[in-house]
């Protein structure tokens, strides 16, 4: 339920300019190269270095709060009070910088070194920004993180993205990878692309996990 709520809210805001059936329009999406097609909506992608605003809050049930912090950040809770537009192109208020935001929105529960749960949500920023030029969050619960290039196995699925569905898709992803040369190299996360009014069979949801190739 928490994952669904976070995904719904995030996708609704990010993709507010989409059509009524949920066709994504005018929104920058993270670039990647497909390095292995494993069939049936499963592939391995090579993502370049990318920049994200990240909320990291103690507890398992903090997705709504994390989204609120990130939404405040893109609406001006940052140094310089820059408004970050979540569709492209969008003209911001006078004096603000014209910025776009990418999809997908990434959300999941991680753990601290001592095993305590942490809710993590990320908004990826456009390619034109760097850690030096992106608006700096003023809330210390947010940070800008630079992710390096990595290979990621991704399993695509449709539907509403309920927490139970995400859990099952993660299980399927790991099971499918066992029959390949690709080995998980970290925890799986969930990626969401569409607004809440999108028909279930049009929705693009994904579960993803970093991988390494056996023997490489």
C-alpha positions in Angstrom: 0.0 0.0 0.0 2.8 2.4 0.9 4.7 1.7 -2.3 1.5 2.2 -4.3 0.7 5.5 -2.6 4.2 6.8 -3.2 4.3 5.6 -6.8 0.9 7.1 -7.5 1.7 10.5 -6.0 5.1 10.7 -7.6 4.0 9.6 -11.0 1.0 11.9 -10.9 3.2 14.9 -10.3 6.0 13.9 -12.6 3.7 13.1 -15.5 0.9 15.6 -15.1 1.2 16.5 -18.8 0.4 13.0 -20.1 -2.8 12.0 -21.9 -5.8 10.5 -20.3 -4.8 7.0 -21.2 -1.4 7.5 -19.8 0.8 7.9 -22.9 3.9 9.6 -21.6 4.5 12.9 -23.5 7.2 15.5 -23.2 9.0 14.1 -20.1 12.7 13.4 -20.2 13.5 9.8 -19.3 16.8 8.4 -18.2 19.0 7.3 -21.1 20.4 3.8 -21.2 21.8 1.2 -23.6 20.4 -2.4 -23.7 23.3 -4.8 -23.4 21.4 -8.0 -23.1 17.9 -8.9 -24.1 16.8 -11.9 -21.9 13.3 -12.1 -23.3 9.8 -11.7 -21.8 10.3 -8.1 -20.6 13.6 -8.8 -19.0 16.8 -7.0 -20.1 20.1 -5.8 -18.9 20.8 -2.1 -19.3 23.9 0.0 -19.1 23.1 3.3 -17.3 25.5 6.2 -17.5 26.4 8.4 -14.5 23.3 10.2 -13.3 22.3 12.7 -10.6 19.4 12.4 -8.3 17.8 14.2 -5.3 17.4 11.6 -2.6 15.2 11.4 0.5 16.3 8.9 3.1 14.1 8.5 6.2 14.2 6.0 9.1 11.4 3.5 9.0 9.4 1.4 6.5 6.3 3.5 6.2 7.8 6.9 5.2 7.1 7.0 1.4 4.5 9.7 1.6 6.8 11.9 3.8 9.8 11.2 1.5 7.7 12.3 -1.5 6.6 15.4 0.3 10.2 16.4 1.0 11.2 15.8 -2.7 8.2 17.7 -3.9 9.0 20.7 -1.7 12.6 20.6 -3.1 11.5 20.8 -6.7 9.0 23.5 -5.8 11.7 25.8 -4.4 12.9 24.4 -1.0 16.5 24.8 -2.2 19.2 27.3 -2.2 18.2 30.1 -4.6 14.5 29.1 -4.3 14.6 27.6 -7.8 11.5 25.9 -9.0 12.1 22.6 -10.7 9.4 21.8 -13.3 8.5 18.2 -13.5 7.4 18.2 -17.1 9.2 19.6 -20.0 9.2 22.3 -21.2 7.6 24.3 -18.4 8.0 28.0 -17.7 8.7 28.6 -14.0 7.8 31.7 -12.0 9.5 35.0 -12.9 13.1 34.9 -11.8 13.2 31.1 -11.4 15.3 28.8 -13.5 13.6 26.7 -16.2 14.3 23.1 -15.2 12.9 19.7 -16.2 12.8 16.5 -14.2 13.1 13.0 -15.6 11.3 9.7 -15.0 11.3 7.2 -13.5 10.8 7.8 -9.8 12.7 5.3 -7.7 11.5 4.1 -4.3 12.3 1.2 -2.0 13.2 0.3 1.6 16.8 -0.2 2.4 18.6 -1.0 5.7 21.2 0.7 7.8 24.4 -1.0 8.7 22.8 -2.2 12.0 19.8 -3.6 10.2 17.2 -0.8 10.8 14.8 -0.1 7.9 15.2 3.1 5.8 12.7 4.4 3.2 14.6 5.7 0.1 13.1 7.7 -2.7 14.9 9.4 -5.6 13.9 12.0 -8.2 16.4 11.9 -11.1 17.5 15.2 -12.4 18.0 16.1 -16.1 21.2 15.3 -17.9 22.2 19.0 -18.2 22.7 19.2 -14.4 25.8 18.3 -12.4 26.3 18.2 -8.7 27.8 21.7 -9.0 24.9 23.3 -10.9 21.8 21.5 -9.5 19.7 23.3 -6.9 21.0 22.4 -3.4 18.4 21.1 -1.0 17.9 23.2 2.2 16.4 20.3 4.1 19.1 18.1 5.7 17.0 15.0 5.1 17.6 15.4 1.4 20.8 15.1 -0.6 22.1 15.2 -4.1 23.7 12.0 -5.0 25.9 11.2 -8.0 25.4 7.6 -9.2 28.2 6.1 -11.3 27.7 4.0 -14.5 26.3 0.6 -13.8 24.7 -2.4 -15.4 21.1 -3.2 -14.2 18.8 -6.1 -14.8 15.2 -4.8 -15.3 11.9 -6.6 -15.4 9.0 -4.7 -16.7 5.4 -5.2 -15.6 2.1 -3.5 -15.8 -0.7 -3.0 -13.3 -1.1 -0.6 -10.3 2.2 -1.4 -8.6 0.8 -2.6 -5.3 3.3 -3.5 -2.6 2.5 -7.1 -3.0 2.9 -6.9 -6.8 6.3 -5.3 -6.5 7.4 -7.9 -4.0 6.3 -10.7 -6.4 8.0 -9.1 -9.4 11.3 -8.8 -7.4 11.0 -12.5 -6.6 10.4 -13.3 -10.3 13.4 -11.1 -11.3 15.8 -12.9 -9.0 14.4 -16.3 -10.1 14.8 -15.4 -13.8 18.4 -14.2 -13.3 19.4 -17.5 -11.8 19.1 -19.1 -15.2 21.5 -16.5 -16.8 25.1 -15.4 -16.6 24.0 -12.2 -14.8 24.4 -12.1 -11.0 22.7 -9.6 -8.6 25.1 -7.2 -7.1 22.8 -5.2 -4.7 19.2 -4.8 -3.6 16.3 -4.6 -6.0 14.3 -1.4 -6.3 11.0 -0.3 -7.9 10.7 2.2 -10.8 7.4 3.9 -11.7 6.6 6.0 -14.8 2.9 6.8 -15.0 0.1 8.9 -13.4 -2.7 7.3 -11.4 -5.3 7.7 -14.1 -3.3 5.5 -16.5 -5.2 2.3 -17.4 -3.5 -0.7 -15.6 -2.5 -2.4 -18.9 -0.8 0.8 -20.2 1.3 1.3 -17.0 5.0 1.0 -17.2 6.4 -0.3 -13.9 9.8 -2.0 -13.4 11.8 -3.8 -10.8 15.6 -3.4 -11.2 18.7 -4.8 -9.6 22.4 -4.0 -10.3 24.2 -7.0 -11.8 27.6 -8.3 -12.8 28.3 -10.8 -15.6 29.7 -14.1 -14.3 33.4 -14.5 -15.1 33.9 -10.8 -15.9 
